[in-house]
């Protein structure tokens, strides 16, 4: 029996159609989230985005349990304005990564708990504007990014590649830091072809955060449904007994899901057709 649900946000709940499922999920999806949660099934949102990007959704669906943001660096209850756990990057690493990205002209966003920063002279107007809509918050645009975040607790950084082919260039810039941070590629349907490289503290990930949240909720992962749409989500999905995969997910993720027992996985429709509702119908019919 499923007693808890963990959901990625972009590509699962949020798509790329303005006014339909962007920047927030379709009203039918929000309604269903609220209905399931009212049955005492915690629904944990798990995103690489800043916590401020999910605050409105959490409020609308009244999801009173903890949630995971910033690629696992932050466990937070937005409704109570409570930070349950924060895992910041070491200040010296933040400084070195900023320097490396600025020198190689890699677009970089730097996240504190309340705000995020983009150096003004590296701002890509199209990317910055579109991502600010997704995040539902405008960035701070300092002339000197390194100086602006000095002495601030940085919990996540995101390097952005222009497209799939540009990922190699970004990886080469950040490879020297790979022993000291976690690096995971992700994407958002509304921001394609851009690709997002999440940078979190070593040992910090969606997977570790999911384990911590459900330990706190006293729900074993053998009774949890995990839903995602990218290979980066598999790190936490594989820990769950039950998995749902969106129709817009890559074939590799769908194949991973099929390795589960027949009644423990389901591949729904794409996010643009509210495929998450199909997944809910399959696993929690009584809801």
Phi, psi and omega in degrees: 000136181276123181245356179203154181226136176239126186234128163294162185255297183290128181086351177245304178259324185249131179249220183230016180258107182304129178083352179250300177221026178211132008275358177238163181299163175301145180307326179296324179289316179299318179299318181292322176302314181296318182296317180294317181297326179294343177271017178065033172252107179299135175245112183259121174277140184224110188222154173276351181282165175297152184301330182294342181284341181250357186300316181296316179297316180301319180292316183296323180268357180054050180273091192282356183274174176294155177226163185244128180227174176055043176066020180104356182283342184225126171249123192215150170247096185300327182292332179259002183053039185244124172272117182276320177204139176232137181232082185286158173283149177294137185303321181293325177292320178303313181299313183293321180292319177300314181299315181297317182290321179294319181295325183259010177058044174264124180296127186226135171247137183239127189247125164260182183294319187260339186216169170225158191232141173225128180297133189301316185281355175253001183301128171260107190306319183293312181295314183299314182295312182295320181289328179295328176292317178300316183279348182057037180197137177279145178281161167275134187243080180282156174290328181233100184299315182302315180292322184295327183260001177300134180071011173255147178280113182258124185254348182194149173225149179228119172266135187244124177270150181295324182194185181302319182291335182279351183299323181299319180298316180294318179299320180297322179293322185264352181305321179300343182261000190296338178279349187242350179221167172263136182233122183221131176278141174212180181206170174228131183306324184282350185247006176298144013272004180300145178238143189244125181254104181284135180238112178233169180298152180303133180085358181256128181201173174301321181300309182295323179293320178299316179300318181292317182296314183284338170294318178295322180282352180060041176239119179293147181293348173289352179238026185239140173259126176247134183232133179210181182219001177227162178297333176297334179284341184297335180302322177266329181297322183294341178280343182271146179293326183241140180225142173239139181235135180284152179297336179275002180286156177292157181301327181298321179289321178298322179293320176301317180298321182294346177284348174284165174301154187306323184268010184243009174219155176207136177253112183270189177283177180288163180300327181291348175244022180054047182301339179298330179294325176296319180295317176297318180299323182289315187267331183230058184304322182291351181270000000 
